[in-house]
Amino acid sequence: MTESKKERIFCGKCKVELVLKKTDFQYMRFTFNHQVPVCPVCGQAYLSEELVNEKVKELEKNFEEK
Ligand SMILES: [Zn+2]
């Protein structure tokens, strides 16, 4: 059986499992569109620091190259 390992994240408020959803979100002056875990009840998106750092680095690199 090959089931891809997936992280299960739960909303701290609603105690329901977050679902992956393509979401627009803003961080500082950047806007990202990325699949992030979102609570289906309250709509809270969970952004890992890792993901944010990665995206910011990516964008800053593009910024400098222009
Ligand atoms: Zn929630």
N, CA, C, O and the ligand as a Tripos MOL2 file, in Angstrom:
@<TRIPOS>MOLECULE
protein
  265   263    67     0     0
PROTEIN
NO_CHARGES

@<TRIPOS>ATOM
      1 N           0.8360   -1.1970    0.0000 N.3       1 MET1
      2 CA          0.0000    0.0000    0.0000 C.3       1 MET1
      3 C           0.8750    1.2520    0.0000 C.2       1 MET1
      4 O           1.8080    1.3810    0.7920 O.2       1 MET1
      5 N           0.5610    2.1290   -0.8700 N.am      2 THR2
      6 CA          1.3370    3.3620   -0.9120 C.3       2 THR2
      7 C           0.4420    4.5630   -0.6330 C.2       2 THR2
      8 O          -0.1470    5.1670   -1.5290 O.2       2 THR2
      9 N           0.3750    4.8620    0.5970 N.am      3 GLU3
     10 CA         -0.4080    6.0350    0.9900 C.3       3 GLU3
     11 C           0.5820    7.1470    1.3020 C.2       3 GLU3
     12 O           1.4730    6.9870    2.1360 O.2       3 GLU3
     13 N           0.4160    8.2600    0.6300 N.am      4 SER4
     14 CA          1.3550    9.3450    0.8560 C.3       4 SER4
     15 C           1.2060    9.8670    2.2850 C.2       4 SER4
     16 O           0.1080   10.0650    2.8040 O.2       4 SER4
     17 N           2.3370   10.0710    2.8680 N.am      5 LYS5
     18 CA          2.3510   10.5470    4.2510 C.3       5 LYS5
     19 C           1.8080   11.9690    4.2760 C.2       5 LYS5
     20 O           2.2910   12.8450    3.5580 O.2       5 LYS5
     21 N           0.8290   12.1790    5.0860 N.am      6 LYS6
     22 CA          0.3260   13.5450    5.1390 C.3       6 LYS6
     23 C           0.1370   13.9840    6.5720 C.2       6 LYS6
     24 O          -0.2910   13.2370    7.4520 O.2       6 LYS6
     25 N           0.4720   15.1990    6.7410 N.am      7 GLU7
     26 CA          0.4140   15.7920    8.0580 C.3       7 GLU7
     27 C          -1.0300   16.1130    8.3930 C.2       7 GLU7
     28 O          -1.7580   16.6640    7.5660 O.2       7 GLU7
     29 N          -1.4330   15.7790    9.5720 N.am      8 ARG8
     30 CA         -2.8040   16.1230    9.9550 C.3       8 ARG8
     31 C          -2.7400   17.2810   10.9260 C.2       8 ARG8
     32 O          -2.0900   17.2250   11.9700 O.2       8 ARG8
     33 N          -3.4370   18.3280   10.5410 N.am      9 ILE9
     34 CA         -3.4410   19.5280   11.3740 C.3       9 ILE9
     35 C          -4.8740   19.8200   11.7760 C.2       9 ILE9
     36 O          -5.7960   19.7380   10.9650 O.2       9 ILE9
     37 N          -5.0380   20.1560   13.0220 N.am     10 PHE10
     38 CA         -6.3760   20.4230   13.5210 C.3      10 PHE10
     39 C          -6.4950   21.8830   13.9470 C.2      10 PHE10
     40 O          -5.5430   22.4910   14.4350 O.2      10 PHE10
     41 N          -7.6860   22.4220   13.7490 N.am     11 CYS11
     42 CA         -7.9440   23.7810   14.2000 C.3      11 CYS11
     43 C          -7.9900   23.7860   15.7290 C.2      11 CYS11
     44 O          -8.6860   22.9820   16.3490 O.2      11 CYS11
     45 N          -7.2360   24.7060   16.3130 N.am     12 GLY12
     46 CA         -7.1910   24.7880   17.7710 C.3      12 GLY12
     47 C          -8.5190   25.1960   18.3860 C.2      12 GLY12
     48 O          -8.8190   24.8660   19.5330 O.2      12 GLY12
     49 N          -9.3050   25.9160   17.6020 N.am     13 LYS13
     50 CA        -10.5860   26.4240   18.1020 C.3      13 LYS13
     51 C         -11.6930   25.4130   17.9320 C.2      13 LYS13
     52 O         -12.4410   25.1200   18.8650 O.2      13 LYS13
     53 N         -11.7890   24.8710   16.6960 N.am     14 CYS14
     54 CA        -12.9490   24.0470   16.3370 C.3      14 CYS14
     55 C         -12.6980   22.5480   16.5010 C.2      14 CYS14
     56 O         -13.6310   21.7460   16.4710 O.2      14 CYS14
     57 N         -11.4360   22.1840   16.6740 N.am     15 LYS15
     58 CA        -11.0680   20.7640   16.8280 C.3      15 LYS15
     59 C         -11.4760   19.9190   15.6310 C.2      15 LYS15
     60 O         -11.8210   18.7470   15.7800 O.2      15 LYS15
     61 N         -11.4360   20.5120   14.4500 N.am     16 VAL16
     62 CA        -11.6960   19.7430   13.2400 C.3      16 VAL16
     63 C         -10.4290   19.7240   12.4080 C.2      16 VAL16
     64 O          -9.5760   20.6040   12.5250 O.2      16 VAL16
     65 N         -10.3180   18.7130   11.5710 N.am     17 GLU17
     66 CA         -9.1280   18.5960   10.7550 C.3      17 GLU17
     67 C          -9.1600   19.6390    9.6420 C.2      17 GLU17
     68 O         -10.1870   19.8520    8.9980 O.2      17 GLU17
     69 N          -8.0190   20.2790    9.4300 N.am     18 LEU18
     70 CA         -7.9340   21.2770    8.3720 C.3      18 LEU18
     71 C          -7.8720   20.5940    7.0170 C.2      18 LEU18
     72 O          -7.3560   19.4840    6.8880 O.2      18 LEU18
     73 N          -8.4030   21.2700    6.0160 N.am     19 VAL19
     74 CA         -8.3960   20.7400    4.6640 C.3      19 VAL19
     75 C          -7.5200   21.6190    3.7850 C.2      19 VAL19
     76 O          -7.4480   22.8330    3.9750 O.2      19 VAL19
     77 N          -6.8520   20.9860    2.8150 N.am     20 LEU20
     78 CA         -5.9980   21.7450    1.9140 C.3      20 LEU20
     79 C          -6.8400   22.5290    0.9220 C.2      20 LEU20
     80 O          -7.7530   21.9910    0.2960 O.2      20 LEU20
     81 N          -6.5230   23.7910    0.7930 N.am     21 LYS21
     82 CA         -7.2940   24.6390   -0.0790 C.3      21 LYS21
     83 C          -6.3620   25.6730   -0.6940 C.2      21 LYS21
     84 O          -5.4860   26.2230   -0.0250 O.2      21 LYS21
     85 N          -6.5700   25.9240   -1.9800 N.am     22 LYS22
     86 CA         -5.7660   26.9440   -2.6190 C.3      22 LYS22
     87 C          -6.2470   28.3140   -2.1460 C.2      22 LYS22
     88 O          -7.4010   28.6950   -2.3410 O.2      22 LYS22
     89 N          -5.3400   29.0250   -1.5300 N.am     23 THR23
     90 CA         -5.7370   30.2490   -0.8550 C.3      23 THR23
     91 C          -4.8000   31.3910   -1.2090 C.2      23 THR23
     92 O          -3.5910   31.2080   -1.3480 O.2      23 THR23
     93 N          -5.3770   32.5540   -1.3490 N.am     24 ASP24
     94 CA         -4.5630   33.7530   -1.4700 C.3      24 ASP24
     95 C          -4.3070   34.2890   -0.0780 C.2      24 ASP24
     96 O          -5.2270   34.4060    0.7310 O.2      24 ASP24
     97 N          -3.0760   34.6100    0.1950 N.am     25 PHE25
     98 CA         -2.8340   35.2530    1.4750 C.3      25 PHE25
     99 C          -1.7040   36.2520    1.3390 C.2      25 PHE25
    100 O          -0.8830   36.1880    0.4240 O.2      25 PHE25
    101 N          -1.6950   37.1580    2.2660 N.am     26 GLN26
    102 CA         -0.7180   38.2360    2.1950 C.3      26 GLN26
    103 C           0.2540   38.1390    3.3410 C.2      26 GLN26
    104 O          -0.1020   37.8330    4.4790 O.2      26 GLN26
    105 N           1.4710   38.4060    3.0060 N.am     27 TYR27
    106 CA          2.4850   38.4800    4.0420 C.3      27 TYR27
    107 C           3.3530   39.6810    3.7280 C.2      27 TYR27
    108 O           3.9770   39.7510    2.6690 O.2      27 TYR27
    109 N           3.3890   40.6030    4.6320 N.am     28 MET28
    110 CA          4.0560   41.8660    4.3940 C.3      28 MET28
    111 C           3.5010   42.4760    3.0980 C.2      28 MET28
    112 O           2.2900   42.6640    2.9840 O.2      28 MET28
    113 N           4.3540   42.7830    2.1330 N.am     29 ARG29
    114 CA          3.8100   43.3830    0.9120 C.3      29 ARG29
    115 C           3.6430   42.3480   -0.1840 C.2      29 ARG29
    116 O           3.3740   42.7030   -1.3320 O.2      29 ARG29
    117 N           3.7930   41.1020    0.1420 N.am     30 PHE30
    118 CA          3.6900   40.0410   -0.8460 C.3      30 PHE30
    119 C           2.3320   39.3620   -0.7900 C.2      30 PHE30
    120 O           1.7090   39.2460    0.2650 O.2      30 PHE30
    121 N           1.9050   38.9270   -1.9370 N.am     31 THR31
    122 CA          0.7000   38.1090   -1.9930 C.3      31 THR31
    123 C           1.0710   36.7510   -2.5610 C.2      31 THR31
    124 O           1.7440   36.6610   -3.5870 O.2      31 THR31
    125 N           0.6370   35.7110   -1.8990 N.am     32 PHE32
    126 CA          0.9060   34.3580   -2.3640 C.3      32 PHE32
    127 C          -0.3910   33.6720   -2.7470 C.2      32 PHE32
    128 O          -1.4740   33.9960   -2.2590 O.2      32 PHE32
    129 N          -0.2350   32.7240   -3.6270 N.am     33 ASN33
    130 CA         -1.3400   31.8120   -3.8700 C.3      33 ASN33
    131 C          -0.7700   30.4280   -3.6710 C.2      33 ASN33
    132 O           0.0960   29.9840   -4.4240 O.2      33 ASN33
    133 N          -1.2550   29.7630   -2.6710 N.am     34 HIS34
    134 CA         -0.6450   28.4950   -2.3150 C.3      34 HIS34
    135 C          -1.6820   27.6010   -1.6590 C.2      34 HIS34
    136 O          -2.6720   28.0630   -1.0920 O.2      34 HIS34
    137 N          -1.4200   26.3130   -1.7560 N.am     35 GLN35
    138 CA         -2.3160   25.3830   -1.0970 C.3      35 GLN35
    139 C          -1.9300   25.3030    0.3720 C.2      35 GLN35
    140 O          -0.8350   24.8640    0.7230 O.2      35 GLN35
    141 N          -2.8330   25.7270    1.2020 N.am     36 VAL36
    142 CA         -2.5530   25.7020    2.6300 C.3      36 VAL36
    143 C          -3.7010   25.0340    3.3650 C.2      36 VAL36
    144 O          -4.8350   25.0290    2.8870 O.2      36 VAL36
    145 N          -3.4090   24.4790    4.5130 N.am     37 PRO37
    146 CA         -4.4820   23.8770    5.3200 C.3      37 PRO37
    147 C          -5.3950   24.9630    5.8830 C.2      37 PRO37
    148 O          -4.9400   25.9300    6.4920 O.2      37 PRO37
    149 N          -6.6810   24.7780    5.6650 N.am     38 VAL38
    150 CA         -7.6610   25.7720    6.1030 C.3      38 VAL38
    151 C          -8.7460   25.0610    6.9150 C.2      38 VAL38
    152 O          -9.1630   23.9520    6.5820 O.2      38 VAL38
    153 N          -9.1830   25.7060    7.9620 N.am     39 CYS39
    154 CA        -10.2620   25.1390    8.7660 C.3      39 CYS39
    155 C         -11.5750   25.2980    8.0100 C.2      39 CYS39
    156 O         -11.9310   26.4120    7.6260 O.2      39 CYS39
    157 N         -12.3060   24.1960    7.7890 N.am     40 PRO40
    158 CA        -13.5690   24.2830    7.0440 C.3      40 PRO40
    159 C         -14.6680   24.9550    7.8570 C.2      40 PRO40
    160 O         -15.7010   25.3350    7.3050 O.2      40 PRO40
    161 N         -14.4600   25.1040    9.1480 N.am     41 VAL41
    162 CA        -15.5050   25.7010    9.9880 C.3      41 VAL41
    163 C         -15.3040   27.2100   10.1240 C.2      41 VAL41
    164 O         -16.2030   27.9870    9.8020 O.2      41 VAL41
    165 N         -14.1320   27.6270   10.5990 N.am     42 CYS42
    166 CA        -13.9460   29.0580   10.8490 C.3      42 CYS42
    167 C         -13.1130   29.7360    9.7610 C.2      42 CYS42
    168 O         -12.9950   30.9610    9.7390 O.2      42 CYS42
    169 N         -12.5370   28.9390    8.8580 N.am     43 GLY43
    170 CA        -11.8210   29.5300    7.7350 C.3      43 GLY43
    171 C         -10.4080   29.9670    8.0530 C.2      43 GLY43
    172 O          -9.7490   30.5990    7.2280 O.2      43 GLY43
    173 N          -9.9440   29.6390    9.2270 N.am     44 GLN44
    174 CA         -8.5940   30.0110    9.6280 C.3      44 GLN44
    175 C          -7.5710   29.2040    8.8280 C.2      44 GLN44
    176 O          -7.6200   27.9740    8.7960 O.2      44 GLN44
    177 N          -6.6400   29.9200    8.1820 N.am     45 ALA45
    178 CA         -5.5960   29.2380    7.4330 C.3      45 ALA45
    179 C          -4.3920   29.0140    8.3180 C.2      45 ALA45
    180 O          -4.0210   29.8610    9.1310 O.2      45 ALA45
    181 N          -3.7970   27.8650    8.1430 N.am     46 TYR46
    182 CA         -2.6150   27.5670    8.9190 C.3      46 TYR46
    183 C          -1.3820   27.7180    8.0510 C.2      46 TYR46
    184 O          -1.1920   26.9570    7.1020 O.2      46 TYR46
    185 N          -0.5470   28.6870    8.3630 N.am     47 LEU47
    186 CA          0.6700   28.9070    7.6040 C.3      47 LEU47
    187 C           1.8500   28.5300    8.4750 C.2      47 LEU47
    188 O           2.0580   29.0860    9.5540 O.2      47 LEU47
    189 N           2.6130   27.5740    7.9840 N.am     48 SER48
    190 CA          3.8070   27.2310    8.7290 C.3      48 SER48
    191 C           4.8720   28.2870    8.4620 C.2      48 SER48
    192 O           4.9370   28.8640    7.3770 O.2      48 SER48
    193 N           5.6860   28.5220    9.4460 N.am     49 GLU49
    194 CA          6.7660   29.4910    9.3190 C.3      49 GLU49
    195 C           7.6740   29.1050    8.1630 C.2      49 GLU49
    196 O           8.1850   29.9530    7.4310 O.2      49 GLU49
    197 N           7.8540   27.8280    8.0240 N.am     50 GLU50
    198 CA          8.7040   27.2710    6.9770 C.3      50 GLU50
    199 C           8.2100   27.7080    5.5960 C.2      50 GLU50
    200 O           8.9820   28.1580    4.7500 O.2      50 GLU50
    201 N           6.9110   27.5610    5.4010 N.am     51 LEU51
    202 CA          6.3180   27.8990    4.1110 C.3      51 LEU51
    203 C           6.4560   29.3910    3.8460 C.2      51 LEU51
    204 O           6.8230   29.8010    2.7450 O.2      51 LEU51
    205 N           6.1660   30.1860    4.8400 N.am     52 VAL52
    206 CA          6.2370   31.6300    4.6810 C.3      52 VAL52
    207 C           7.6700   32.0600    4.3660 C.2      52 VAL52
    208 O           7.8990   32.8550    3.4550 O.2      52 VAL52
    209 N           8.6050   31.5450    5.1050 N.am     53 ASN53
    210 CA         10.0030   31.8900    4.8610 C.3      53 ASN53
    211 C          10.4310   31.5170    3.4610 C.2      53 ASN53
    212 O          11.1090   32.2820    2.7750 O.2      53 ASN53
    213 N          10.0340   30.3520    3.0540 N.am     54 GLU54
    214 CA         10.3870   29.8440    1.7340 C.3      54 GLU54
    215 C           9.8370   30.7700    0.6520 C.2      54 GLU54
    216 O          10.5370   31.1250   -0.2960 O.2      54 GLU54
    217 N           8.5950   31.1450    0.8100 N.am     55 LYS55
    218 CA          7.9300   31.9800   -0.1920 C.3      55 LYS55
    219 C           8.5510   33.3740   -0.2190 C.2      55 LYS55
    220 O           8.7570   33.9470   -1.2890 O.2      55 LYS55
    221 N           8.8380   33.9010    0.9290 N.am     56 VAL56
    222 CA          9.4130   35.2370    1.0000 C.3      56 VAL56
    223 C          10.7860   35.2330    0.3410 C.2      56 VAL56
    224 O          11.1310   36.1520   -0.4010 O.2      56 VAL56
    225 N          11.5480   34.2120    0.6120 N.am     57 LYS57
    226 CA         12.8830   34.0990    0.0180 C.3      57 LYS57
    227 C          12.7760   34.0660   -1.4990 C.2      57 LYS57
    228 O          13.5250   34.7360   -2.2090 O.2      57 LYS57
    229 N          11.8240   33.2710   -1.9770 N.am     58 GLU58
    230 CA         11.5870   33.1390   -3.4070 C.3      58 GLU58
    231 C          11.2630   34.5000   -4.0310 C.2      58 GLU58
    232 O          11.8180   34.8870   -5.0590 O.2      58 GLU58
    233 N          10.3590   35.1980   -3.3810 N.am     59 LEU59
    234 CA          9.8980   36.4770   -3.9210 C.3      59 LEU59
    235 C          10.9860   37.5400   -3.8450 C.2      59 LEU59
    236 O          11.1400   38.3550   -4.7550 O.2      59 LEU59
    237 N          11.7240   37.5210   -2.7660 N.am     60 GLU60
    238 CA         12.7870   38.5030   -2.6330 C.3      60 GLU60
    239 C          13.8550   38.2950   -3.6880 C.2      60 GLU60
    240 O          14.4500   39.2470   -4.1920 O.2      60 GLU60
    241 N          14.0830   37.0470   -4.0100 N.am     61 LYS61
    242 CA         15.0660   36.7170   -5.0330 C.3      61 LYS61
    243 C          14.6110   37.2610   -6.3860 C.2      61 LYS61
    244 O          15.3910   37.8670   -7.1210 O.2      61 LYS61
    245 N          13.3590   37.0370   -6.6940 N.am     62 ASN62
    246 CA         12.8000   37.5510   -7.9450 C.3      62 ASN62
    247 C          12.8730   39.0730   -7.9920 C.2      62 ASN62
    248 O          13.1470   39.6830   -9.0250 O.2      62 ASN62
    249 N          12.6230   39.6380   -6.8610 N.am     63 PHE63
    250 CA         12.6160   41.0820   -6.7330 C.3      63 PHE63
    251 C          13.9850   41.6570   -7.0680 C.2      63 PHE63
    252 O          14.1050   42.6320   -7.8100 O.2      63 PHE63
    253 N          15.0000   41.0400   -6.5100 N.am     64 GLU64
    254 CA         16.3640   41.5390   -6.7030 C.3      64 GLU64
    255 C          16.8400   41.3570   -8.1350 C.2      64 GLU64
    256 O          17.6240   42.1520   -8.6530 O.2      64 GLU64
    257 N          16.3570   40.3040   -8.7600 N.am     65 GLU65
    258 CA         16.8460   40.0050  -10.0990 C.3      65 GLU65
    259 C          16.3030   40.9570  -11.1510 C.2      65 GLU65
    260 O          16.8360   41.0710  -12.2540 O.2      65 GLU65
    261 N          15.2210   41.6400  -10.7740 N.am     66 LYS66
    262 CA         14.6090   42.5250  -11.7510 C.3      66 LYS66
    263 C          15.2870   43.8980  -11.7940 C.2      66 LYS66
    264 O          14.8830   44.7620  -12.5720 O.2      66 LYS66
    265 ZN        -11.6170   26.4850   13.0620 Zn       67 ZN67
@<TRIPOS>BOND
     1     1     2 1
     2     2     3 1
     3     3     4 2
     4     3     5 am
     5     5     6 1
     6     6     7 1
     7     7     8 2
     8     7     9 am
     9     9    10 1
    10    10    11 1
    11    11    12 2
    12    11    13 am
    13    13    14 1
    14    14    15 1
    15    15    16 2
    16    15    17 am
    17    17    18 1
    18    18    19 1
    19    19    20 2
    20    19    21 am
    21    21    22 1
    22    22    23 1
    23    23    24 2
    24    23    25 am
    25    25    26 1
    26    26    27 1
    27    27    28 2
    28    27    29 am
    29    29    30 1
    30    30    31 1
    31    31    32 2
    32    31    33 am
    33    33    34 1
    34    34    35 1
    35    35    36 2
    36    35    37 am
    37    37    38 1
    38    38    39 1
    39    39    40 2
    40    39    41 am
    41    41    42 1
    42    42    43 1
    43    43    44 2
    44    43    45 am
    45    45    46 1
    46    46    47 1
    47    47    48 2
    48    47    49 am
    49    49    50 1
    50    50    51 1
    51    51    52 2
    52    51    53 am
    53    53    54 1
    54    54    55 1
    55    55    56 2
    56    55    57 am
    57    57    58 1
    58    58    59 1
    59    59    60 2
    60    59    61 am
    61    61    62 1
    62    62    63 1
    63    63    64 2
    64    63    65 am
    65    65    66 1
    66    66    67 1
    67    67    68 2
    68    67    69 am
    69    69    70 1
    70    70    71 1
    71    71    72 2
    72    71    73 am
    73    73    74 1
    74    74    75 1
    75    75    76 2
    76    75    77 am
    77    77    78 1
    78    78    79 1
    79    79    80 2
    80    79    81 am
    81    81    82 1
    82    82    83 1
    83    83    84 2
    84    83    85 am
    85    85    86 1
    86    86    87 1
    87    87    88 2
    88    87    89 am
    89    89    90 1
    90    90    91 1
    91    91    92 2
    92    91    93 am
    93    93    94 1
    94    94    95 1
    95    95    96 2
    96    95    97 am
    97    97    98 1
    98    98    99 1
    99    99   100 2
   100    99   101 am
   101   101   102 1
   102   102   103 1
   103   103   104 2
   104   103   105 am
   105   105   106 1
   106   106   107 1
   107   107   108 2
   108   107   109 am
   109   109   110 1
   110   110   111 1
   111   111   112 2
   112   111   113 am
   113   113   114 1
   114   114   115 1
   115   115   116 2
   116   115   117 am
   117   117   118 1
   118   118   119 1
   119   119   120 2
   120   119   121 am
   121   121   122 1
   122   122   123 1
   123   123   124 2
   124   123   125 am
   125   125   126 1
   126   126   127 1
   127   127   128 2
   128   127   129 am
   129   129   130 1
   130   130   131 1
   131   131   132 2
   132   131   133 am
   133   133   134 1
   134   134   135 1
   135   135   136 2
   136   135   137 am
   137   137   138 1
   138   138   139 1
   139   139   140 2
   140   139   141 am
   141   141   142 1
   142   142   143 1
   143   143   144 2
   144   143   145 am
   145   145   146 1
   146   146   147 1
   147   147   148 2
   148   147   149 am
   149   149   150 1
   150   150   151 1
   151   151   152 2
   152   151   153 am
   153   153   154 1
   154   154   155 1
   155   155   156 2
   156   155   157 am
   157   157   158 1
   158   158   159 1
   159   159   160 2
   160   159   161 am
   161   161   162 1
   162   162   163 1
   163   163   164 2
   164   163   165 am
   165   165   166 1
   166   166   167 1
   167   167   168 2
   168   167   169 am
   169   169   170 1
   170   170   171 1
   171   171   172 2
   172   171   173 am
   173   173   174 1
   174   174   175 1
   175   175   176 2
   176   175   177 am
   177   177   178 1
   178   178   179 1
   179   179   180 2
   180   179   181 am
   181   181   182 1
   182   182   183 1
   183   183   184 2
   184   183   185 am
   185   185   186 1
   186   186   187 1
   187   187   188 2
   188   187   189 am
   189   189   190 1
   190   190   191 1
   191   191   192 2
   192   191   193 am
   193   193   194 1
   194   194   195 1
   195   195   196 2
   196   195   197 am
   197   197   198 1
   198   198   199 1
   199   199   200 2
   200   199   201 am
   201   201   202 1
   202   202   203 1
   203   203   204 2
   204   203   205 am
   205   205   206 1
   206   206   207 1
   207   207   208 2
   208   207   209 am
   209   209   210 1
   210   210   211 1
   211   211   212 2
   212   211   213 am
   213   213   214 1
   214   214   215 1
   215   215   216 2
   216   215   217 am
   217   217   218 1
   218   218   219 1
   219   219   220 2
   220   219   221 am
   221   221   222 1
   222   222   223 1
   223   223   224 2
   224   223   225 am
   225   225   226 1
   226   226   227 1
   227   227   228 2
   228   227   229 am
   229   229   230 1
   230   230   231 1
   231   231   232 2
   232   231   233 am
   233   233   234 1
   234   234   235 1
   235   235   236 2
   236   235   237 am
   237   237   238 1
   238   238   239 1
   239   239   240 2
   240   239   241 am
   241   241   242 1
   242   242   243 1
   243   243   244 2
   244   243   245 am
   245   245   246 1
   246   246   247 1
   247   247   248 2
   248   247   249 am
   249   249   250 1
   250   250   251 1
   251   251   252 2
   252   251   253 am
   253   253   254 1
   254   254   255 1
   255   255   256 2
   256   255   257 am
   257   257   258 1
   258   258   259 1
   259   259   260 2
   260   259   261 am
   261   261   262 1
   262   262   263 1
   263   263   264 2
@<TRIPOS>SUBSTRUCTURE
     1 MET1         2 RESIDUE 1 A MET
     2 THR2         6 RESIDUE 1 A THR
     3 GLU3        10 RESIDUE 1 A GLU
     4 SER4        14 RESIDUE 1 A SER
     5 LYS5        18 RESIDUE 1 A LYS
     6 LYS6        22 RESIDUE 1 A LYS
     7 GLU7        26 RESIDUE 1 A GLU
     8 ARG8        30 RESIDUE 1 A ARG
     9 ILE9        34 RESIDUE 1 A ILE
    10 PHE10       38 RESIDUE 1 A PHE
    11 CYS11       42 RESIDUE 1 A CYS
    12 GLY12       46 RESIDUE 1 A GLY
    13 LYS13       50 RESIDUE 1 A LYS
    14 CYS14       54 RESIDUE 1 A CYS
    15 LYS15       58 RESIDUE 1 A LYS
    16 VAL16       62 RESIDUE 1 A VAL
    17 GLU17       66 RESIDUE 1 A GLU
    18 LEU18       70 RESIDUE 1 A LEU
    19 VAL19       74 RESIDUE 1 A VAL
    20 LEU20       78 RESIDUE 1 A LEU
    21 LYS21       82 RESIDUE 1 A LYS
    22 LYS22       86 RESIDUE 1 A LYS
    23 THR23       90 RESIDUE 1 A THR
    24 ASP24       94 RESIDUE 1 A ASP
    25 PHE25       98 RESIDUE 1 A PHE
    26 GLN26      102 RESIDUE 1 A GLN
    27 TYR27      106 RESIDUE 1 A TYR
    28 MET28      110 RESIDUE 1 A MET
    29 ARG29      114 RESIDUE 1 A ARG
    30 PHE30      118 RESIDUE 1 A PHE
    31 THR31      122 RESIDUE 1 A THR
    32 PHE32      126 RESIDUE 1 A PHE
    33 ASN33      130 RESIDUE 1 A ASN
    34 HIS34      134 RESIDUE 1 A HIS
    35 GLN35      138 RESIDUE 1 A GLN
    36 VAL36      142 RESIDUE 1 A VAL
    37 PRO37      146 RESIDUE 1 A PRO
    38 VAL38      150 RESIDUE 1 A VAL
    39 CYS39      154 RESIDUE 1 A CYS
    40 PRO40      158 RESIDUE 1 A PRO
    41 VAL41      162 RESIDUE 1 A VAL
    42 CYS42      166 RESIDUE 1 A CYS
    43 GLY43      170 RESIDUE 1 A GLY
    44 GLN44      174 RESIDUE 1 A GLN
    45 ALA45      178 RESIDUE 1 A ALA
    46 TYR46      182 RESIDUE 1 A TYR
    47 LEU47      186 RESIDUE 1 A LEU
    48 SER48      190 RESIDUE 1 A SER
    49 GLU49      194 RESIDUE 1 A GLU
    50 GLU50      198 RESIDUE 1 A GLU
    51 LEU51      202 RESIDUE 1 A LEU
    52 VAL52      206 RESIDUE 1 A VAL
    53 ASN53      210 RESIDUE 1 A ASN
    54 GLU54      214 RESIDUE 1 A GLU
    55 LYS55      218 RESIDUE 1 A LYS
    56 VAL56      222 RESIDUE 1 A VAL
    57 LYS57      226 RESIDUE 1 A LYS
    58 GLU58      230 RESIDUE 1 A GLU
    59 LEU59      234 RESIDUE 1 A LEU
    60 GLU60      238 RESIDUE 1 A GLU
    61 LYS61      242 RESIDUE 1 A LYS
    62 ASN62      246 RESIDUE 1 A ASN
    63 PHE63      250 RESIDUE 1 A PHE
    64 GLU64      254 RESIDUE 1 A GLU
    65 GLU65      258 RESIDUE 1 A GLU
    66 LYS66      262 RESIDUE 1 A LYS
    67 ZN67       265 GROUP 0 **** ****
